[in-house]
Amino acid sequence: MNTIPRVSPRHFNFVKSVLGSFQKESGLERTLFGDGARPRKDGKSTLVLTAAREGSVRFTVDLQGRHTNRLNILHGGVIASLVDFGGSLAVASKGLFSTGVSTDINVSYLGSGGKAGDKITVSARCDKVGGTLAFTTVHIYSGKGELVARGSHTKWIKAAQETQTFIGGPFKLPGHVQAELDKLEASRAANLAEGAAADAVHGCRASEPGR
């Protein structure tokens, strides 16, 4: 398996925001990989971003029945979708929230990939970003670390680059996305403060005489 990319907080958080947008707004990614609408049995997303730095990302996918074919193994169409999606997130790691549109995708299938209940790993790299095109390479590994598919994905990004410049440059989020993140962060902080206050009250009661 390729070396796991080092985590850069700036890149990781930005790519995670792009991933969240895909899971919320795209019918395909929402159906295949979940945003809570189609979660695992424990309520978590089937796709988890594990690493990101400039030009490369890595994520895992917990395979479910909807990811398999009638032989009950990972569907080739899902693998192709992962090459598409992985390439898009690799482009995002270069600072583009809108990741462009596909011009071509190539996939080589080297193994079965797994069955429902298995975990696969996707490693994607953005090899080059030009004035109009971005070129990416994607590798998919089984739970045993075996390479089961490799692919390439080229995207037309000229309009995406223009949009990114308009909203403030690389790694800037659209206003509505940033507003949602700020709201979530405020809610998280409030919950933490509430929990700390409750713990303090509990501690005081526990220390009272006779308790």
C-alpha positions, 0 to 999 in steps of 0.5 A: 500500500502507498505511504499514508499521506501526512495530515495537514490540518488546513488541507484535512479540514478543507477536504472534509468540508468538500466531502460533506458537501458531496454527501449532502448535495450529490445524489450519488455520493449520498446514496453510496456513502451516506450523510446520515440518510443511508448510514451504517447500522451504528449511525455513522457514515460509510465513508471516513476521511483519514488523511489529507495533505496538499495533493493527496487524500486517503479515506476508508469505506465500510462496504454494505449490501448496496455496494455489491453486485449479484455475486455479493462482491464489490461492484465494479461501478462502485469502484469506478465511482470511487475513482471519480470521487477520490480524484475529486477530493484530491483536486480539493486538496489543492484548494478548490471547493468546486472540483470541476467536471470529468473529461475522462476516467480509466479503471483497471480491475485487479481483484474482487475488492471484498464483500459487505462487512469489509473495509476498503481504503482509497488513496488518491493523488492529484498529479498535476493542476494546469490552467484548464485540467487536473490529472489524478491517480487513484488506488483502491486496497482491500482490507488485507492491503491488497491492490484491487483497482487503480484508476486515473481521472482527469477533470476540467477545472477552469471554471472551478478555479475562477469560482475559487478566485471569486470567493477569496482564493485557495482553501476559502469556503463559500459563504453558506458553507462557512456559516454552517461550519460556524454554527456547528462549532458554536453548537459544539462549544455550547454542548461542551460548556453545558457538559462541563457545568453539569460535571461541576454540579455533580462533583459538588453534590458528591462532595457534600457531607453524607453522600 
